[in-house]
Amino acid sequence: MRIFDSTLFTMELKRGFRGVLIWTFALSASMVLVIALYPMVIDMYAAIPPEFADLMEAFGGIPDSIVEYYATEGAMMLQLFGSIFAALQGFGAINRDEREKTAESLYVLPIARRTFFATKLLRASLEVLILSAVAAASSYVAFLAVGEPIDMAPFLRFTALNALVFLVFVWLAFAMAALLKPNQKPFVAIAVPFVLYVLYTVSLMADDAVLEFLRNLTPFTFADPLEILKADFEVAWIPMTVFLGLSAAGLLAGWRAFRVREIIV
Amino acid sequence: MGDVIIARNLKKYYGTARGLEDATLSVREGEVYGFVGPNGSGKTTFIRILAGLIRATSGSVSAFGLTPGPDSEKINAAVGYMPGESFYYPERKVREVLGFFARERGVSEVRMRELAERLDLDLGKRIDALSFGNRKKVGIVAAMLHQPKLLILDEPTTGLDPLVQRTFLDLLREEQARGTTVFLSSHNLTEVEKACDRVALVKEGGILFTTTIADLVKRKHKRLVVAPAVELSIAGLERTGGNERESYYEYRGETAPLLSLLADAGLTDVVIRDATLEEIVIGHYERGNGR
């Protein structure tokens, strides 16, 4: 029983290469730019009048260090846009063949549906890992370049957990594409990380029992850069378990639907 | 020789919309079988069920004794399928796409290059830069690459220029000579007449009848329109209709007696033409020779 098809995998990687390149470059360059601006931003923060600084406290305050600055200005942007990219890749892995009508030529090849499913899922997963790795490497180089080296362990921890958030969005969007009717607009998939990101930012607004509960309903919680980049970080197991469980259930349901999916183009 | 394709009472509905009403047919090993009918008659639906892309609502179909479905790797390995509209990875070059198909089929690229040359297909062009006809050529190459046991072709010559159509028919004959069974849908009856051994006429989701091309060709006849409307009589001439100004006839027989009759009939206008295959097919059906 063949689960993985390297020929299909290579062809699919080539197909998505330009998109991966553009997104990876754009997000990595943004991270580098954010970090490169830090020396100037420090000066700007120093010039802020105390009364205005007090006002800023309500919105997280002035960052104490480059790590905190990166967490609030860079990492959160990486998370949001990276998750959108992940959702697009996951959804497009199945949906694109139907939208571009290539499905009718591909699904008559001697490749089992399980092989299509696994190969496409692996391809989309690898693409977000590439983006995640390149963005992290670029950021780290940028820290060194501005003369502000950061502690490697929490940075790697953030990179790993952030990549896991991306993977969760790939898997959820992939499952959605398998479960929904063919020819859906990719907008459907983008809505998921967007809504969950809004939920995440809302849940951080105050220390309230309801809001604290809401934090468990978004995967961004277990990759919160501000928390992770702190020394005394603890893994947020509840949202992580919830979303890994949801992804597994989604993929299982998606597989059941995909193996009998009608190819109507 | 056994039957490669067997379909029994095959029905497909898309919600409440009819795709296929009731299709029963069998295709023998090594024959070229034409599936002829107007647009919307259910040809593509039948072909997609046969290719395992969609499921029948009821009835059964088999290819090589196996039921096509989403996991029909065995059938797919033996089948070359060309969709009605050929779409491939749009941003890749033809060579890459066909090379991919060759690798998936486990064949060398020699056959790919040979077919591309015969069809005058530029392997260096991007798929999205190809015209409709050239994408059809990619479809033909992709379907014939691995010299399959069964070719399923949905409207294969639509959009091809006459020279390429001729090359395609040559390729089809070569495949048939090798023992390949061909299931070909078309609304081009001339193409069907040239390529097929047997033909099924499909209309409104059902198969009206199946017959041999040789049988249909035997039924070739002339169609006449004469004015003014007069009654003509000669062996083989049959009035099929008319109005106050003109009469319509079918004629089966030698040309000389017909011309002699028409010359003496005092006509102001005469149109004589060969009946189209469609007219022959429909005439055949209306005479109750079908099914």
Interface residues (C-beta under 8 A of the other chain):
Chain A: D5 T7 L8 M11 K14 R15 R18 E100 K101 T102 A103 E104 S105 Y107 V108 L109 P110 I111 A112 R113 R114 R259 V260 R261 E262 I263 I264 V265
Chain B: Y14 R48 A51 G52 L53 I54 R55 G69 P70 D71 E73 K74 N76 A77 V79 Y81 P83 E85 S86 F87 Y88 Y89 P90 E91 R92 E96 F100 F101 R103 E104 R105 G139 A142
